[in-house]
Amino acid sequence: MKRGDIVTVSASVDYGKPQPSVVIQSDWLKTTDSVLVCLFTSTLVNAPIFRLSLEPTETNGLKQSSQIMVDKIIAIPREKCGKVIGSIDEGTRLALNHMLAVIIGIAD
């Protein structure tokens, strides 16, 4: 599992059933017992600052139009992460990086 991979996670009951999530944690932290992810949703909203839209592709493994909830960063125990179902492309990774910088307050 590496940064940009899409995995299915079982988050807390606050976020419902298992759902796809994108790994945002640095690959340098492979030995930690948890991994930082942003959850996906299939409930699409117009929120370009904190929702990143993706269409299903063979590469990302998504089944339906979805959005990365950039404002929903959570640490998940590695054992609660399912197998890698896909990965985001370079353009999506760059957009996500920018959105993460805005959300956590390090963008100028």
Secondary structure, DSSP 4 states (H G I P E B T S, - for coil): --TTEEEEE---GGG-S-EEEEE-S-GGGTTSSEEEEEEEESS----TTTEEEE---TTT--SS-EEEEEEEEEEEEGGGEEEEEEE--HHHHHHHHHHHHHHHT---
